[in-house]
Amino acid sequence: MSFLSPWSLWWLLSLPLLVTFYLFRPEPQRRLLTTFFLWKKAVPESQGGVYAKQLRSNPLLWLQLLALLLLSLYLARPATSWLSALPTGSRVVLVIDTSASMNAGGAFEQAVAKARQAIDGLFGLSNLSSSPEVMLIAVDREPRILVPFTRDQAQLRSALDALSAGEVPDRLESIRPFLATLITDRKASVWLFGDHLPEELELPGLQFSRCGSSPAGNVALSAFSVENESKAGNPKPLLYARVENFSRNAEQRILRIETMDLSSPDKPDATVFEQVVTLPAGEGRTVSQTFPASRLSTDQPTLFRASLRTLPGAVADGFVNDDTAYVCSPPFGGDRLSVAITPELQAGFLLRALMAHPNVEVLDWKALTMSPGERPLDLLVSSRDFRPPSRPTVRTRMLVTEAAPAKDAPVEVLRATPGQPLVADAGVEWERLRVQRDPAWPSAPGEQVLLSTDSGPALTLSGMNSGQPTLAWRFPLGYSSLPLSPALPILTGRFLREYARPAAQALPGSLSTEERHQRPAGRSWAGPLEIQPRSGNARQGPPSIIADPSDGQLPRLTRSGFYQARTSDDSKPWIAVNIFSPSESALPQTVTDRSFAAAEGTAGPTSGATQRHYRDFSRPLAALALMILFFESWLFLRRGRP
């Protein structure tokens, strides 16, 4: 312990002055009464001197001495001190990493504790009028300003108490321009609290404080899926899981895959697969296994959970957030997509592209229309002039022209919107292809152009608002070089997977917390979506998320687990969210505190410089002294002068 104002200890000399005052104050006058001689005989003579008797029998004196002692210590400002490379200057920015890896080794708790000590130290070094302005920022994939530049210490501490670590992988290197602007333009010093420091952030004026212990390593699930590979009436659901060992030592884990109860997604329903997986140091292993089709539900989605568990007596995993993964499997009975092609259309190339997609059942259009039962059709391929009857119900369409080509036209790829990335992510070298567009096919309002030629659009996507997504091929497939390329099966497969599947079924596969994801389209998805967490870990986040109907993507879900998406027609598709991030799972092994030379125009720390800062706790002493004085006054008024 030390004193910030040690010269104030001279006030302790007031203690003997107060005692002297009590010793030499005049004695109260005594008056003889008729019964005084009786009281004098009853009271024994004092064993001590006169002065000792006065001091010992005066409680007000001791209370006043204690109050003076506390006030003297308050003026001396007692404080605890520690050494640290505390940034100095008029402005300081505290940055806290809240990404998924901060959940390992108590890193997040240490970061909050160090940030709280830094705030106390910054405001304890000087008077309030000259203390620096402090900004508090939390960062995972995006920086979030929790508190702008302020001198309000209570506001900073309150924001720290409300902060929590999430499950989103970080992208610290992307905030370099933001931090560089704060350092150069705002003349601020930056202090980063995290478990690692990318090389891109080794900026002048930045200091890094390491948080968390150095774990021995981490084993993670990097992929997990359950696919219904039923073909030719022989159902064989396939389970796929990839386990990665980021440790420097060989590891063993128990891989368990369970089906979960729909009514309570945290409760396992049955164990599908269990195996001890041996992983060499720094390597991974793929587990692929078929299981009986009875494990998949025929009328509702099946929820799967994969988990990694350490063997009894083994060292616990350094990061448990990536030891669990989820997946939703669509209903087994309705997984096959029904596709029909109208008789007048000659589309051999397109038919082969459709058949390249798994679980597609091509139906005869005439037999389908004459069937007495009602069976919805997932996809109808027809010419643009064909008008389908009211029965059967058609969910999606593909329109194809049969007109003869007018001329050759080079294709131009137009970047699709994030809601419909059918062409932009196809991975095809479109400039080597030629599309012969039908010039007699006019454009319709509301169409999204996916491919364009010098004479107009060649491939469009429409019908999103009407609930019947339509992919219009405005060029004859038999005359274009496009069918001879891999683009046709890629595009048709994407369209079937994203739009032709019934909207009431679960989203296929799993999503990740790393980025936002495409919102499915269809009749029941035309309105807004309310995404509700159902599993325990997901419920630690927001209670519900409302997706904007004008946005083509699902909002970013920052907690792994099971979710349900409620729509206007009360359909409830399931969404599985996981952490699939090697950058977060590869925990840093050796990280040290680092500080870099101050940038020009800033007063940041220099490499290797340290500074002593303090936590002042003198205010409670002043409050206690005032309480003692109030008690002494009350006692004096009640008893009178002793």
Secondary structure by P-SEA (a helix, b strand, c coil): cccccccccccccaaaaaaaaaacccccbbbbccaaaaaaaacccccccaaaaaaaacaaaaaaaaaaaaaaaaaaccbbbbbcccccccbbbbbbbbcccccccaaaaaaaaaaaaaaaaaaaccccccbbbbbbbbbcccccccccccccaaaaaaaaaaccccccccccccaaaaaaaaacccbbbbbbbccccccccccccbbbbbcccccccccccccccccccccccbbbbbbbbbbbbcccccbbbbbbbbbbbcccccccccccbbbbbbbccccbbbbbbccccccccccbbbbbbbbbbbcccccccccccccbbbbbbccccccbbbbbbccccccaaaaaaaaaccbbbbbcaaaaaaccbbbbbcbbbbccccccccccccccbbbbbcccccbbbbbbbccccccccccccccccccccccccccccccccccccccccccccccccccccccbbbbbcccccccccccccaaaaaaaaaaaacccccccccccbbbbccbbbbbbbccccccbbbbbbccccccccccccccccccccccccccbbbbbbbcccbbbbbbbbbbccccccccccbbbbbbcccccccccccccbbbbbbbbcaaaaaaaaaaaaaaaaaaaaacccc
